[in-house]
Amino acid sequence: MARLEERLDDAQAALATLEELANRDGLSIAERDGAILRFVYTFEAVWKAAALLLEQNEGIAVGSPKGAIRASRRAKLLSDDDAEEAGKLADDRNLTVHMYKQNIGDAIAERLAGHAALLRRWLDALRERVGDGT
């Protein structure tokens, strides 16, 4: 359980950095790119925490972000709508390697506030599950 708590704490710290920039308007290109990097590492931290919780608490082994999303939906850690949106987060994470295309960076940046809110709901559900002991 200590490893899971560490993963959840890492995800919480990552999300705090994303939330710091996600709702700000007028970011410079460098700030925008920094905010998108924060999204990438926050998404990684949250899905990996979910994967560990699913393995330890539900006996479900997942090895990919979309696998963690599907299993989180089945385990009621994500609603159907949030699971669908989380799939779009994974797609945006994959698009970040094409940030050299200005329009991709701009499009992802426009979705950061919604992405941060969804990652917050997912992380809160994970923490609640650990707190329940179920």
Secondary structure, 3 states (H helix, E strand, C coil): CHHHHHHHHHHHHHHHHHHHHHCCCCCCHHHHHHHHHHHHHHHHHHHHHHHHHHHHHHCCCCCCHHHHHHHHHHCCCCCHHHHHHHHHHHHHHHHHHHCCCHHHHHHHHHHHHHHHHHHHHHHHHHHHHHHHCC
